[in-house]
Amino acid sequence: MKALLTFGLFALPALALIPTGAIAQFGLPVEVPKAPEATQIKPRGLPVPTATDLVNPSPPITTSLAKAYPEVVLFDDWQPQDMQPLTDLSQDAEGNFQLKPGLYTLEVESYSLQVGSYGPGKRSGYLPASLVENNRALIGRMLQQAAKWPDIPQAQIQTLIWAILSRAEMKGLSKELQATAKQLLTPEEIKTLNQQALGLIPADQKEAIFTNVPAAALTTVKAEASMRVALDQKKSYGDLAKIAVQSGNPKTDAKDRTVPQGRWSYHPNGFFIRYLPAGYSRTEIQIAVPEKYQVQRDTMGRIVAIADTAGNRIETDYDDTVTPLAIPDDPNLVGYAFSEIRFIRTTSKTAPPEKVTLANMGWTLMQKASSQSLSLPTQPRQMASQPFLIAQASPSKATDLEDSTDLKKTTPSFEGWKKRYKQTEDYQDVIAEYLKRWQTAKPKVQQLADLFHYADAIAAATDDKEWKQYKWLKEHQAAILKALQSETALLEASGQSPTLTFNPAQTTAVAAQKERQILGLSNRPYKP
């Protein structure tokens, strides 16, 4: 299938506690420094913590990869263009964007939500997930409140987050950070954080204490201990970032997953979303909100028309004088020859529709209605730089294949059948996953597969001559993929009516690699 697919440094306001040289490091993974010297540390009121104290039984952030939104492997190659700024949409008092059909993007300030983990790599796969917290959603509210305080530098907010994660004593922070805490937190929250704070560990006691810390928690415990010392010593932001965000690539872990950069997911509020981090301090959000689309089928369940609400259509007639194609290795598939393909577009309410007709060209595969295992491929070879659209398809009916012909006789009518079939054969694992997730919606999964086959068929039937002469045909071919993507949205929604709202501060970007940072997002646009 021909591809239709098309995806630094910044300055912060100067602060008294942030040297100019350190600011240049903000947002980039750097080498991990040695822990600040603590030989002369003398506890000021807080006792030296034990190994048991250091392992937080109730960590502030409990989001994990297991809690990520459903992935949409079908869209891995989809790289939309011409996206609209998300800020063009209205927001309510809580910062929720009121979504409308279309494609949107917004680059926001993002934040490290772990101390001692590796920063995002150049090709790190990140998935969206709800921000799940203990501490009464403390950090999420901070990130949401940040939009109301645009004058607070991002570095100050990030430093306060690291202080909370490390259980540093709030009253021991710099005056500037204490002022920031009073703007973003309530007095009761600050009081609670002070009560939960841990003391510093003198250098001569570290080895004895760390020896009793479980190996799985040791990296985090050491980094948090170093962070508390650095905050107590009023170190620069650059020094804090070196402790919190490791550079390079972590060792592989059994819990790691292979997720490509830019994978789309389905948000439970009814749209598709993906996160594209650039370091830990800035993340691009991309959102695709479905529109309505209509898919029409004949009495045999074959697709005969796909139309949008503006009157643009693709219509297909089938040549039933050609015996259907049977695939020896897959009795669940059948091929039907087209007699005519019509592309119809409406340019205005007064002008007659424009039409391009292709006669006796092409054929499509289709799932047998009685199939118990569906040959659903995972990624289309073509994707459109257009919004997703919701398909409303009529139920398909069983197809009688007793008259399916021998391949030797039908190969001329079904040219390229081996290549076409190979595209459906390569992704059996995804088939099994779809059927497992949607056990009660097998007919809908079948319709999803048929739309993919139909998209393949229309692309194969349309050669370069038609593309050049009628450039708008690409948009019409893309309509099939819009319907394909929208069928997925309908399956994910499971009959529910989604709210179509989005609040970045209520979500996180979770890495497919266990040792990479979890990123929190704010409602504040990133400003280079």
BAPATI-543093 format. One record per residue (C-alpha): y, z, x; residue number from 1. Coordinates in Angstrom, 3 decimals. Layout:
N
REC        c2        c3        c1  seq
REC         Y         Z         X  NUM
...
REM end
This chain:
528
REC        c2        c3        c1  seq
REC     0.000     0.000     0.000    1
REC     3.407    -0.938     1.454    2
REC     5.464     2.070     2.341    3
REC     8.523     2.769     0.228    4
REC     8.934     6.080     2.072    5
REC    12.050     7.017     3.806    6
REC    13.962    13.082     6.334    7
REC    22.658    22.952    16.722    8
REC    24.561    24.942    17.558    9
REC    27.336    26.298    15.372   10
REC    30.203    28.649    15.862   11
REC    30.737    31.979    14.145   12
REC    33.978    33.862    13.741   13
REC    34.559    36.055    16.781   14
REC    33.646    39.698    16.341   15
REC    34.496    42.655    18.465   16
REC    30.819    43.420    18.991   17
REC    29.729    39.793    19.640   18
REC    30.689    38.289    23.026   19
REC    31.581    34.599    23.008   20
REC    28.658    33.733    25.273   21
REC    26.164    35.339    22.909   22
REC    27.401    33.385    19.907   23
REC    26.226    30.143    21.506   24
REC    22.681    31.440    21.238   25
REC    22.837    32.165    17.506   26
REC    20.264    30.409    15.432   27
REC    18.081    29.197    18.270   28
REC    14.805    30.674    19.488   29
REC    15.211    32.081    22.970   30
REC    13.137    33.947    25.508   31
REC    12.148    37.498    24.695   32
REC    13.953    39.927    27.016   33
REC    12.652    43.155    28.365   34
REC    13.190    46.132    26.113   35
REC    16.487    47.942    26.754   36
REC    16.157    50.765    29.228   37
REC    15.566    53.997    27.390   38
REC    14.926    56.412    30.248   39
REC    18.071    58.366    29.517   40
REC    17.583    58.434    25.733   41
REC    18.095    61.851    24.261   42
REC    17.191    62.152    20.582   43
REC    20.190    62.990    18.420   44
REC    18.736    64.761    15.420   45
REC    15.808    62.409    14.743   46
REC    12.473    63.360    16.304   47
REC    10.540    60.984    18.528   48
REC     8.243    59.030    16.168   49
REC     4.476    59.209    16.450   50
REC     2.165    56.194    16.423   51
REC     1.499    56.889    12.749   52
REC     5.240    56.903    12.011   53
REC     5.708    53.547    13.736   54
REC     3.219    51.662    11.540   55
REC     5.174    51.232     8.331   56
REC     2.836    51.861     5.369   57
REC     5.383    50.243     3.070   58
REC     7.107    47.382     4.952   59
REC    10.323    46.085     3.360   60
REC     9.034    42.497     3.071   61
REC     5.558    41.838     1.660   62
REC     5.856    38.087     1.076   63
REC     2.994    36.142     2.669   64
REC     1.583    32.636     2.858   65
REC    -0.958    33.602     0.207   66
REC     1.930    34.056    -2.240   67
REC     3.483    30.624    -1.613   68
REC     4.133    28.295    -4.549   69
REC     1.483    25.605    -5.271   70
REC     1.556    22.839    -2.685   71
REC     1.768    19.196    -3.760   72
REC    -0.182    17.281    -1.124   73
REC     0.400    14.040    -3.047   74
REC     4.031    14.031    -1.938   75
REC     3.580    14.588     1.802   76
REC     5.029    11.174     2.682   77
REC     7.855    11.245     0.150   78
REC    11.240    11.295     1.889   79
REC    13.948    10.911    -0.788   80
REC    17.419     9.645     0.013   81
REC    20.814     9.784    -1.719   82
REC    20.485    13.391    -2.793   83
REC    23.257    15.116    -4.711   84
REC    24.802    18.384    -3.430   85
REC    23.233    21.313    -5.259   86
REC    26.680    22.891    -5.384   87
REC    27.744    20.176    -7.855   88
REC    25.781    22.114   -10.473   89
REC    27.086    25.191   -12.227   90
REC    25.995    28.721   -11.309   91
REC    25.910    31.827   -13.450   92
REC    27.255    35.225   -12.413   93
REC    23.975    36.066   -10.654   94
REC    24.077    32.937    -8.501   95
REC    21.425    30.993   -10.437   96
REC    21.930    27.229   -10.286   97
REC    21.555    25.571   -13.703   98
REC    19.413    22.568   -12.822   99
REC    19.591    19.111   -14.376  100
REC    17.355    16.078   -13.786  101
REC    17.946    14.561   -10.367  102
REC    17.599    15.068    -6.619  103
REC    19.554    17.839    -4.895  104
REC    20.080    19.250    -1.436  105
REC    21.847    22.256     0.025  106
REC    21.909    23.632     3.557  107
REC    22.219    27.398     3.381  108
REC    22.485    30.342     5.713  109
REC    18.984    31.649     6.285  110
REC    17.874    34.871     7.902  111
REC    15.050    36.222    10.027  112
REC    13.020    38.679     7.944  113
REC    10.794    39.888    10.766  114
REC    11.396    41.533    14.130  115
REC     9.341    40.152    17.009  116
REC     7.975    36.950    15.424  117
REC     8.390    33.399    16.696  118
REC    11.185    31.216    15.376  119
REC    10.552    27.949    13.511  120
REC     9.275    25.173    15.755  121
REC    10.376    21.556    15.615  122
REC     7.438    20.597    13.408  123
REC     6.632    23.924    11.801  124
REC     5.414    23.700     8.225  125
REC     7.155    26.109     5.848  126
REC     6.381    26.728     2.184  127
REC     8.603    28.332    -0.463  128
REC     7.544    31.654    -1.947  129
REC     9.180    34.349    -4.031  130
REC    10.853    37.118    -2.049  131
REC     8.550    40.108    -2.557  132
REC     9.857    43.463    -1.368  133
REC     9.346    47.155    -1.374  134
REC    12.625    49.046    -1.052  135
REC    13.717    47.997    -4.551  136
REC    14.538    44.379    -3.620  137
REC    17.116    45.669    -1.150  138
REC    17.303    42.665     1.170  139
REC    17.186    40.159    -1.686  140
REC    20.200    41.806    -3.301  141
REC    21.986    41.811     0.045  142
REC    21.444    38.073     0.411  143
REC    22.622    37.513    -3.143  144
REC    25.668    39.734    -2.593  145
REC    26.538    37.818     0.582  146
REC    28.018    34.972    -1.463  147
REC    30.580    37.416    -2.868  148
REC    31.696    38.335     0.653  149
REC    32.326    34.995     2.399  150
REC    34.374    36.693     5.114  151
REC    31.407    38.689     6.424  152
REC    30.007    36.689     9.362  153
REC    26.387    35.627     9.118  154
REC    25.640    37.469    12.363  155
REC    26.732    40.761    10.812  156
REC    24.434    40.300     7.814  157
REC    21.535    39.314    10.064  158
REC    22.083    42.335    12.306  159
REC    22.087    44.632     9.285  160
REC    18.795    43.087     8.114  161
REC    17.224    43.694    11.525  162
REC    18.473    47.286    11.413  163
REC    16.817    47.807     8.019  164
REC    13.560    46.172     9.115  165
REC    13.494    48.329    12.268  166
REC    14.306    51.495    10.323  167
REC    17.373    52.198    12.435  168
REC    19.657    55.020    11.383  169
REC    22.584    53.540     9.448  170
REC    25.040    56.181    10.620  171
REC    24.163    55.357    14.216  172
REC    25.238    51.709    13.914  173
REC    28.554    50.342    15.134  174
REC    31.596    50.892    12.943  175
REC    31.651    47.186    12.089  176
REC    28.034    47.243    10.916  177
REC    28.565    50.408     8.929  178
REC    31.489    48.705     7.191  179
REC    29.264    45.710     6.393  180
REC    26.584    48.031     5.021  181
REC    29.115    49.651     2.688  182
REC    30.070    46.208     1.341  183
REC    26.514    45.004     0.732  184
REC    24.674    48.238    -0.098  185
REC    25.248    51.121    -2.477  186
REC    25.848    54.671    -1.160  187
REC    22.448    55.681    -2.526  188
REC    20.739    52.821    -0.679  189
REC    22.432    53.772     2.577  190
REC    21.373    57.386     2.065  191
REC    17.760    56.320     1.500  192
REC    17.771    54.141     4.623  193
REC    19.058    57.059     6.702  194
REC    16.289    59.249     5.313  195
REC    13.669    56.634     6.267  196
REC    15.084    56.063     9.762  197
REC    13.013    56.555    12.914  198
REC    14.144    58.088    16.168  199
REC    14.243    56.432    19.585  200
REC    11.312    56.517    21.993  201
REC    12.096    57.643    25.562  202
REC    10.682    55.279    28.183  203
REC     8.395    57.931    29.658  204
REC     6.671    58.412    26.268  205
REC     6.214    54.784    25.232  206
REC     2.845    54.169    26.848  207
REC     1.269    57.257    25.335  208
REC     2.624    56.484    21.862  209
REC     1.936    52.737    21.853  210
REC    -1.659    53.315    22.998  211
REC    -2.435    54.752    19.575  212
REC    -0.841    51.911    17.601  213
REC    -3.338    49.432    16.036  214
REC    -3.440    46.159    17.960  215
REC    -2.510    44.102    14.880  216
REC     0.776    45.997    14.528  217
REC     1.653    46.496    18.193  218
REC     3.921    43.462    18.691  219
REC     6.023    44.338    15.657  220
REC     6.128    48.053    16.502  221
REC     7.315    47.378    20.058  222
REC     9.959    44.887    18.904  223
REC    11.278    47.276    16.248  224
REC    11.437    50.114    18.785  225
REC    13.391    47.876    21.163  226
REC    15.702    46.861    18.323  227
REC    16.514    50.490    17.502  228
REC    17.424    51.136    21.133  229
REC    19.556    47.968    21.336  230
REC    21.423    48.877    18.146  231
REC    21.993    52.410    19.414  232
REC    23.398    51.002    22.651  233
REC    25.641    48.586    20.703  234
REC    24.132    45.535    22.390  235
REC    25.501    42.060    21.672  236
REC    24.158    39.847    18.906  237
REC    22.612    37.587    21.522  238
REC    20.607    40.481    22.932  239
REC    19.446    41.496    19.456  240
REC    18.339    37.932    18.671  241
REC    16.242    37.821    21.842  242
REC    14.320    40.859    20.636  243
REC    13.914    39.709    17.026  244
REC    13.064    36.022    17.479  245
REC    10.601    34.901    20.113  246
REC    10.777    31.396    21.564  247
REC     7.983    28.900    22.057  248
REC     4.744    28.613    20.150  249
REC     2.486    31.483    19.080  250
REC    -1.228    31.593    19.751  251
REC    -3.349    30.217    16.959  252
REC    -4.601    32.704    14.415  253
REC    -7.574    32.531    12.085  254
REC    -5.179    32.902     9.161  255
REC    -3.035    29.930    10.242  256
REC    -3.006    26.849     8.036  257
REC    -2.264    23.215     8.749  258
REC     0.849    22.387     6.739  259
REC     3.052    19.420     7.706  260
REC     6.772    19.888     8.017  261
REC     8.543    19.164     4.753  262
REC     5.630    19.641     2.347  263
REC     6.728    19.807    -1.290  264
REC     5.738    22.635    -3.625  265
REC     5.990    23.212    -7.350  266
REC     8.443    25.955    -8.295  267
REC     7.366    27.932   -11.387  268
REC    10.791    27.279   -12.922  269
REC     9.811    23.638   -13.427  270
REC    10.805    21.545   -10.408  271
REC     9.660    20.461    -6.948  272
REC    11.114    22.072    -3.846  273
REC    10.781    22.119    -0.082  274
REC    12.456    23.940     2.819  275
REC    13.422    22.337     6.130  276
REC    14.475    25.059     8.623  277
REC    16.599    24.222    11.678  278
REC    16.082    27.402    13.673  279
REC    16.024    30.676    11.784  280
REC    19.682    30.724    10.777  281
REC    19.994    27.511     8.760  282
REC    17.654    25.890     6.257  283
REC    17.982    22.758     4.151  284
REC    16.748    23.093     0.576  285
REC    15.648    19.933    -1.245  286
REC    14.953    19.953    -4.980  287
REC    13.621    17.284    -7.351  288
REC    14.054    17.950   -11.070  289
REC    11.986    15.794   -13.487  290
REC    13.333    13.492   -16.186  291
REC    11.465    12.137   -19.185  292
REC     9.265     9.088   -18.807  293
REC     6.762     7.406   -21.096  294
REC     3.357     5.969   -20.252  295
REC     1.609     3.848   -22.892  296
REC    -2.112     3.048   -22.925  297
REC    -4.315     0.694   -24.891  298
REC    -7.396     1.666   -26.893  299
REC    -9.494     1.582   -23.712  300
REC    -7.157     4.018   -21.982  301
REC    -5.672     1.379   -19.668  302
REC    -1.980     1.644   -18.790  303
REC    -0.033    -1.101   -20.572  304
REC     3.573     0.094   -20.155  305
REC     5.705     2.574   -18.239  306
REC     9.267     3.037   -19.492  307
REC    12.295     5.215   -18.887  308
REC    14.809     6.349   -21.503  309
REC    17.268     3.581   -20.535  310
REC    14.958     0.759   -21.613  311
REC    13.602    -0.236   -18.194  312
REC     9.887    -1.050   -18.370  313
REC     6.824    -2.344   -16.579  314
REC     4.305    -3.967   -18.912  315
REC     0.810    -5.222   -18.139  316
REC    -1.657    -7.324   -20.087  317
REC    -5.317    -7.404   -19.063  318
REC    -7.572   -10.448   -18.704  319
REC   -10.655    -9.389   -20.615  320
REC   -12.331   -12.703   -19.867  321
REC   -12.917   -11.341   -16.351  322
REC   -15.874    -8.975   -16.195  323
REC   -14.775    -5.520   -14.973  324
REC   -15.375    -4.602   -11.345  325
REC   -18.090    -2.014   -10.641  326
REC   -18.084    -0.070    -7.353  327
REC   -21.680     0.529    -6.157  328
REC   -20.836     3.723    -4.259  329
REC   -18.723     5.243    -7.021  330
REC   -19.863     4.852   -10.629  331
REC   -16.780     6.796   -11.759  332
REC   -14.435     3.885   -11.018  333
REC   -13.990     0.542   -12.747  334
REC   -11.607    -2.343   -12.013  335
REC    -9.702    -4.483   -14.540  336
REC    -7.900    -7.758   -13.845  337
REC    -4.315    -8.328   -15.024  338
REC    -3.388   -11.453   -16.946  339
REC     0.341   -10.748   -16.788  340
REC     2.786    -8.225   -15.299  341
REC     6.310    -8.003   -16.717  342
REC     9.252    -6.178   -15.112  343
REC    12.039    -5.592   -17.633  344
REC    15.395    -3.966   -16.972  345
REC    18.396    -3.213   -19.141  346
REC    21.746    -3.627   -17.405  347
REC    24.029    -2.919   -20.376  348
REC    23.967    -2.292   -24.110  349
REC    25.331    -5.768   -24.870  350
REC    23.539    -7.981   -22.332  351
REC    19.967    -9.089   -23.019  352
REC    17.272    -7.454   -20.855  353
REC    16.385    -9.171   -17.585  354
REC    12.690    -9.995   -17.129  355
REC    10.450   -11.094   -14.248  356
REC     6.902   -12.182   -15.119  357
REC     3.924   -12.469   -12.761  358
REC     0.946   -14.347   -14.227  359
REC    -2.713   -14.007   -13.240  360
REC    -1.990   -11.687   -10.327  361
REC    -3.535    -8.368    -9.474  362
REC    -5.966    -5.812   -10.794  363
REC    -6.208    -2.037   -11.078  364
REC    -8.831     0.640   -10.729  365
REC    -9.383     3.193   -13.448  366
REC   -11.375     6.405   -13.834  367
REC   -14.221     6.340   -16.341  368
REC   -13.311     8.608   -19.237  369
REC   -16.739    10.279   -19.106  370
REC   -16.385    11.122   -15.408  371
REC   -17.123    14.665   -14.273  372
REC   -15.847    14.128   -10.714  373
REC   -12.636    12.169   -10.227  374
REC   -11.682    10.051    -7.243  375
REC    -8.142    11.322    -6.880  376
REC    -6.371    10.394    -3.638  377
REC    -3.970    12.837    -2.042  378
REC    -1.039    10.816    -0.844  379
REC     0.460     7.610    -2.222  380
REC     1.180     4.910     0.316  381
REC     4.517     4.361    -1.426  382
REC     7.079     6.834    -2.645  383
REC    10.431     6.254    -4.250  384
REC    13.781     7.666    -3.220  385
REC    14.381     8.548    -6.849  386
REC    13.897    11.631    -9.085  387
REC    10.593    12.638   -10.587  388
REC    10.127    11.749   -14.245  389
REC     7.896    13.409   -16.828  390
REC     5.149    11.155   -18.204  391
REC     4.082    11.471   -21.833  392
REC     0.766     9.649   -22.039  393
REC    -1.494     9.084   -25.005  394
REC    -5.122    10.245   -24.647  395
REC    -7.445     7.800   -22.926  396
REC   -10.727     6.680   -24.471  397
REC   -14.143     6.091   -23.007  398
REC   -14.822     2.733   -21.384  399
REC   -18.126     0.873   -21.777  400
REC   -19.123    -0.502   -18.367  401
REC   -22.520    -1.939   -19.198  402
REC   -21.156    -5.441   -18.634  403
REC   -19.597    -4.687   -15.221  404
REC   -20.253    -7.578   -12.893  405
REC   -21.902    -7.973    -9.496  406
REC   -19.500    -7.716    -6.534  407
REC   -20.511   -11.072    -5.087  408
REC   -19.378   -12.814    -8.244  409
REC   -16.189   -10.835    -8.789  410
REC   -14.801   -10.524    -5.249  411
REC   -12.418   -13.522    -5.712  412
REC   -10.898   -11.866    -8.799  413
REC   -10.715    -8.440    -7.140  414
REC    -9.427    -9.333    -3.707  415
REC    -9.125    -6.429    -1.279  416
REC   -11.302    -4.082    -3.326  417
REC   -12.805    -2.403    -0.238  418
REC    -9.413    -1.397     1.134  419
REC    -8.223    -0.240    -2.271  420
REC   -11.345     1.810    -2.799  421
REC   -11.082     3.313     0.680  422
REC    -7.722     4.786    -0.300  423
REC    -9.449     6.756    -3.053  424
REC   -12.479     7.687    -0.944  425
REC   -10.741     9.508     1.882  426
REC    -9.564    12.580    -0.006  427
REC   -12.553    14.170    -1.699  428
REC   -11.448    17.681    -0.726  429
REC    -8.242    17.225    -2.689  430
REC   -10.204    15.980    -5.688  431
REC   -12.234    19.159    -5.696  432
REC    -9.112    21.305    -5.390  433
REC    -7.360    19.570    -8.289  434
REC   -10.390    19.928   -10.509  435
REC   -10.733    23.578    -9.559  436
REC    -7.083    24.317   -10.340  437
REC    -7.018    22.361   -13.577  438
REC   -10.501    22.848   -15.017  439
REC    -9.208    22.832   -18.582  440
REC    -7.145    19.674   -18.096  441
REC    -9.614    17.114   -16.730  442
REC    -8.300    14.296   -18.959  443
REC    -4.811    14.880   -17.535  444
REC    -6.168    14.780   -13.998  445
REC    -7.842    11.490   -14.895  446
REC    -4.530    10.084   -16.112  447
REC    -2.910    11.242   -12.876  448
REC    -5.519     9.344   -10.871  449
REC    -5.090     6.240   -13.034  450
REC    -1.343     6.246   -12.388  451
REC    -2.008     6.248    -8.677  452
REC    -4.387     3.305    -8.979  453
REC    -1.812     1.510   -11.125  454
REC     0.908     2.048    -8.511  455
REC    -1.406     0.569    -5.883  456
REC    -2.122    -2.387    -8.136  457
REC     1.499    -3.270    -8.880  458
REC     2.406    -3.035    -5.193  459
REC    -0.466    -5.308    -4.196  460
REC     0.400    -7.883    -6.865  461
REC     4.042    -8.172    -5.836  462
REC     4.662   -10.076    -2.611  463
REC     7.701   -10.242    -0.346  464
REC     9.138   -13.251    -2.166  465
REC     9.589   -11.279    -5.361  466
REC    11.027    -8.295    -3.453  467
REC    13.714   -10.470    -1.843  468
REC    14.596   -12.429    -4.946  469
REC    14.621    -9.470    -7.320  470
REC    15.492    -6.350    -5.350  471
REC    15.507    -4.227    -8.480  472
REC    11.734    -4.631    -8.720  473
REC    11.422    -1.882    -6.113  474
REC    13.079     0.546    -8.486  475
REC    10.680    -0.462   -11.214  476
REC     7.667    -0.055    -8.976  477
REC     9.053     3.358    -8.074  478
REC     8.963     4.237   -11.758  479
REC     5.173     4.394   -11.579  480
REC     5.423     6.952    -8.840  481
REC     7.964     8.925   -10.827  482
REC     5.466     9.095   -13.632  483
REC     2.707    10.043   -11.181  484
REC     4.761    12.888    -9.784  485
REC     5.757    14.017   -13.235  486
REC     2.166    14.178   -14.435  487
REC     1.688    16.690   -11.634  488
REC     4.619    18.728   -12.933  489
REC     3.099    18.792   -16.399  490
REC    -0.209    20.005   -15.024  491
REC     1.466    22.728   -12.973  492
REC     3.526    23.890   -15.950  493
REC     0.312    24.509   -17.928  494
REC     2.062    24.044   -21.256  495
REC     4.914    26.425   -20.477  496
REC     8.604    25.578   -20.916  497
REC    10.228    26.223   -17.516  498
REC    13.748    27.640   -17.205  499
REC    15.078    25.027   -14.730  500
REC    17.108    27.596   -12.798  501
REC    17.103    28.298    -9.079  502
REC    18.432    31.132    -6.947  503
REC    17.899    30.721    -3.178  504
REC    18.236    34.469    -2.576  505
REC    15.127    35.096    -4.677  506
REC    12.920    32.955    -2.446  507
REC    11.687    32.840     1.129  508
REC    10.415    30.178     3.494  509
REC     6.954    31.234     4.695  510
REC     5.446    29.660     7.804  511
REC     1.961    28.199     7.846  512
REC     1.490    30.013    11.175  513
REC     1.066    33.760    10.778  514
REC     3.129    34.660    13.868  515
REC     6.219    32.648    12.906  516
REC     9.242    34.088    11.149  517
REC     9.534    34.504     7.406  518
REC    12.995    33.259     6.445  519
REC    15.194    34.699     3.728  520
REC    17.744    32.415     2.100  521
REC    21.197    33.171     0.794  522
REC    23.488    31.516    -1.733  523
REC    26.018    30.841     1.022  524
REC    26.246    27.225     2.204  525
REC    25.805    26.875     5.939  526
REC    29.042    25.964     7.701  527
REC    28.733    24.563    11.245  528
REM end
